[in-house]
Amino acid sequence: MTDAERVAAFERLRARYFGFLSGVLWKLSGDRELFAEAMQYALLGLWRHVEKLEGRKGAGYIYRIALSANSRAWRERIGRNGDMPARSAASNEGPEGKTQRAEIAALVRLTIARLPERQSRAVVMRYLEQMDYPSIAARLGCNEAAARSNVCKAVARLRRELVRHKDLGREP
């Protein structure tokens, strides 16, 4: 396979399976930083095995690549023996900041889970998978205006929940 053919094959695979790969990795990681790291490992795995992945069983291989990438990202974060690496443990953020960030992330996940299905899927596709509105509309089976509306309503609800959470005296 020539370099040009390899690049073209990689781009086809990335375009075809990016949503699938993003969904699997987000469900496995649940953390934006870990997700980004695992995505990098997964894309590297796609590049390394591009010849094998163009067949009919590509999705199975890609799922396996996602699992391996997530495991590698976790190993990098916590180390092979379960101890946090020194560079991660020496964070400048104090315990209150980490707790606050974790609470906000949990509240956002919970609110997204409570949204109507189309709004939930639309906001995840827009902000986590970084899809454009025409792609979201195609995935949801609606027009672009409806996709924009679903994202807008989801963001408004998230904003209301965060403000309500703060107003109740529980600083997010």
Legacy VTK file of the C-alpha trace (Angstrom):
# vtk DataFile Version 3.0
C-alpha trace
ASCII
DATASET POLYDATA
POINTS 172 float
0.000 0.000 0.000
1.488 3.357 -1.002
1.551 6.299 1.369
-1.197 8.085 -0.560
-3.412 4.973 -0.492
-2.747 4.549 3.226
-3.697 8.161 3.971
-6.854 7.862 1.854
-7.814 4.599 3.576
-7.216 6.167 7.000
-9.382 9.179 6.146
-12.206 6.898 4.939
-12.032 4.867 8.153
-11.884 7.958 10.334
-14.879 9.490 8.587
-16.858 6.251 8.732
-16.151 5.231 12.329
-15.420 8.483 14.187
-18.871 8.695 15.785
-18.776 5.046 16.819
-15.262 5.408 18.211
-16.140 8.622 20.073
-19.230 7.076 21.616
-17.393 3.982 22.828
-14.479 5.961 24.240
-16.720 8.491 25.995
-18.750 5.735 27.623
-15.565 4.012 28.767
-13.739 7.091 30.033
-16.428 9.522 31.211
-13.717 12.167 31.600
-12.833 14.752 28.968
-9.059 14.579 29.457
-8.996 10.795 29.535
-11.303 10.714 26.506
-8.967 12.983 24.529
-5.949 10.863 25.409
-7.741 7.617 24.558
-8.912 9.115 21.252
-5.309 9.874 20.320
-4.293 6.289 21.058
-7.290 4.986 19.105
-6.476 7.097 16.051
-2.899 5.861 16.250
-4.263 2.299 16.343
-6.389 3.025 13.273
-3.309 4.272 11.457
-1.221 1.250 12.420
-3.844 -1.273 11.334
-5.436 0.560 8.414
-4.953 -2.412 6.051
-6.903 -4.808 8.294
-9.724 -2.385 9.022
-11.067 -1.828 5.516
-12.828 -5.197 5.371
-16.307 -6.127 6.463
-15.213 -6.793 10.047
-13.800 -3.304 10.550
-16.196 -2.340 13.362
-15.095 -5.291 15.491
-11.452 -4.370 15.124
-12.209 -0.733 15.844
-14.103 -1.660 19.003
-11.057 -3.645 20.139
-8.794 -0.687 19.311
-11.059 1.566 21.423
-10.857 -0.813 24.389
-7.075 -0.996 24.114
-6.766 2.772 23.746
-8.901 3.365 26.837
-6.848 0.868 28.847
-3.625 2.526 27.731
-4.935 5.971 28.687
-5.912 4.697 32.144
-2.518 3.035 32.592
-0.826 6.302 31.677
-2.957 8.127 34.221
-2.701 5.763 37.181
0.454 3.793 36.371
0.863 0.063 35.976
0.950 -0.625 39.723
-2.079 1.545 40.547
-0.090 4.478 41.969
-0.668 7.913 40.514
2.359 9.140 38.569
4.214 12.017 40.211
3.283 14.458 37.423
-0.467 13.801 37.950
-0.330 13.776 41.737
1.461 17.125 41.849
-1.489 19.089 40.500
-1.818 22.731 41.489
-5.552 22.329 42.031
-6.596 21.839 45.624
-9.102 19.268 46.888
-11.994 21.754 46.826
-11.371 22.563 43.168
-11.196 18.890 42.220
-14.362 18.129 44.165
-16.144 21.089 42.619
-15.123 20.052 39.099
-16.213 16.458 39.740
-19.605 17.641 41.051
-20.169 19.816 37.991
-19.228 16.955 35.661
-21.593 14.605 37.494
-24.416 17.162 37.379
-23.897 17.750 33.648
-23.894 13.988 32.941
-27.036 13.508 35.035
-28.814 16.413 33.310
-27.837 15.110 29.858
-29.175 11.685 30.826
-32.515 13.269 31.846
-32.931 15.185 28.586
-35.249 13.876 25.885
-33.324 11.392 23.729
-32.955 13.615 20.654
-31.697 16.562 22.716
-29.300 14.344 24.626
-27.887 12.784 21.469
-27.664 16.170 19.743
-25.709 17.882 22.518
-23.317 14.936 22.847
-22.725 14.880 19.100
-22.177 18.646 18.984
-19.886 19.154 21.960
-18.255 15.799 22.648
-18.005 14.392 19.135
-17.600 17.920 17.697
-19.917 17.238 14.780
-21.347 19.982 12.604
-25.091 20.571 12.371
-25.620 18.909 8.958
-23.982 15.723 10.304
-26.090 15.828 13.464
-29.237 16.309 11.387
-28.329 13.327 9.204
-27.725 11.143 12.268
-30.958 12.206 13.947
-32.971 11.957 10.737
-34.168 15.564 10.847
-33.384 18.860 9.163
-30.560 21.168 10.217
-32.901 23.615 11.965
-34.284 20.816 14.164
-30.740 19.699 15.023
-29.854 23.277 16.048
-33.045 23.515 18.071
-32.292 20.263 19.923
-28.783 21.440 20.804
-30.032 24.880 21.852
-32.750 23.432 24.109
-30.294 20.991 25.674
-27.754 23.729 26.429
-30.481 25.939 27.916
-31.594 23.122 30.200
-28.018 22.437 31.270
-27.539 26.121 32.032
-30.779 26.240 34.077
-29.755 23.177 36.087
-26.314 24.591 36.877
-27.810 27.935 37.954
-30.499 26.182 40.023
-27.840 24.014 41.640
-25.803 27.097 42.553
-28.867 29.029 43.802
-29.780 26.216 46.188
-26.585 26.947 48.094
-24.582 24.043 46.752
-21.707 25.639 44.940
-21.032 23.522 41.857
LINES 1 173
172 0 1 2 3 4 5 6 7 8 9 10 11 12 13 14 15 16 17 18 19 20 21 22 23 24 25 26 27 28 29 30 31 32 33 34 35 36 37 38 39 40 41 42 43 44 45 46 47 48 49 50 51 52 53 54 55 56 57 58 59 60 61 62 63 64 65 66 67 68 69 70 71 72 73 74 75 76 77 78 79 80 81 82 83 84 85 86 87 88 89 90 91 92 93 94 95 96 97 98 99 100 101 102 103 104 105 106 107 108 109 110 111 112 113 114 115 116 117 118 119 120 121 122 123 124 125 126 127 128 129 130 131 132 133 134 135 136 137 138 139 140 141 142 143 144 145 146 147 148 149 150 151 152 153 154 155 156 157 158 159 160 161 162 163 164 165 166 167 168 169 170 171
